[in-house]
Amino acid sequence: MSKLSSATLAARAGVETDTAHGSVMPPLYLSSNYTFDGFKNKRQYDYSRSGNPTRDCAGTAIAKLEGGAGAVLVASGMAALDLLTYAVKPGELIFAPHDCYGGTHRLLRSKAERGFFRVRWVDQTDLQKLEQAFAEEAPRLILIETPSNPLLRLTDVRAVCTLAKRYGTLCAADNTFLSPVLQRPLELGADIVVHSTTKYLNGHSDVVGGALISKTAELHQDFAWWANCIGNTGSPFDAYQTLRGLRTLEVRIRQQESTALKVARFFEQHQAVARVYYPGLTSHPGHLLACRQQHGFGAMISFELVGGEEQVRTFVEALQLFSLAESLGGVESLVAHPATMTHASMDEAARAKAGITDQLIRLSIGLEGAQDLLTDLSEALDLVAQTLPAPLEVAAA
Ligand SMILES: Cc1ncc(COP(=O)(O)O)c(C=O)c1O
């Protein structure tokens, strides 16, 4: 059959593979261990840290969606990023985005401080600066995060990977914000894709998990070896839930994206909003790049409120349909204040360098009715507007 769409791959993953009972859906194997078929006769699985049929089924599905040779499923997105760092030896250099997810920043910073590797923070949206950084010293690994969390800045994956290949640098891309439905970094030249499967891939806010997908079988085997060695592989139950969530990924993210575009356009018009960050808006500096390298704009929006802490508090407390919580990509809409929540692990100076202000608010748009969400946001913003000083009357000419 010709190349299958992501919707088909996700819906059919593991279906009719149960040889024991012919169950239509793949069963959940919770057993931690497996019998040997006889002395010195190991079956395909022996111990669930090393391999598990349910985890393999979900991993194969995710690898197919990203177009990779294999996927290692691990206990969290951070575990996936940590596993990635096993590609780098002490003394070697990693380039990472200066405005990445706060947890990624903390991981790389803390491991670098302990001498696991060296890290250089680079603004990867500026290709000239990046070329200069490569010319000064090429890294062993470059980590891309696009769109970035929380400012939704876009990096040109093809351009960065082309540059990196000239220096023999491995390229990894964190694809958490878009999922393989909306962006496939391996097709753009990346060697590795990182996911927090906690987010869109599972999509129901009831699993914490991660995945590392490699383009080549060789790289995949390396990461699978390390995952077994350090024991950070994901639980079978989480893999089962993730596979279940994956089946509806395409319809979920398309619907969420359609609402997100309406919300972003509404924000552009509101007096209490100083600035909107959403790649689907033509005003976004990365809009044309998004049209070129993405298959959609996603469902994450960030924006700056007019005012200060009082206005932020008024807004988040007025919302009825957005839960004030970290994480993203679930069926339920969420509101987060990056400076005090998702990016609190970055110090103030690093946040300022990344452009994360105290007025910045991040929304994860869920599957509620678009009009309900717009009404909720509109009422909250109107309340904020009431707290602002009245605009000065422009003197008549
Ligand atoms: C872009 C990105 N990468 C990685 C992670 C870490 O994932 P997890 O929370 O599953 O460890 C997050 C978490 O928010 C994220 O937003």
The ligand as a Gaussian input file, in Angstrom:
#p B3LYP/6-31G(d) Opt

LIG

0 1
 C        8.968000      21.718000      24.937000
 C        9.038000      20.795000      26.131000
 N        9.967000      19.825000      26.152000
 C       10.077000      18.988000      27.215000
 C        9.247000      19.104000      28.309000
 C        9.418000      18.186000      29.492000
 O        8.431000      17.192000      29.476000
 P        7.911000      16.433000      30.777000
 O        7.192000      17.420000      31.611000
 O        7.067000      15.339000      30.230000
 O        9.115000      15.903000      31.492000
 C        8.266000      20.103000      28.316000
 C        7.374000      20.249000      29.469000
 O        6.576000      21.144000      29.550000
 C        8.159000      20.972000      27.194000
 O        7.244000      21.957000      27.152000

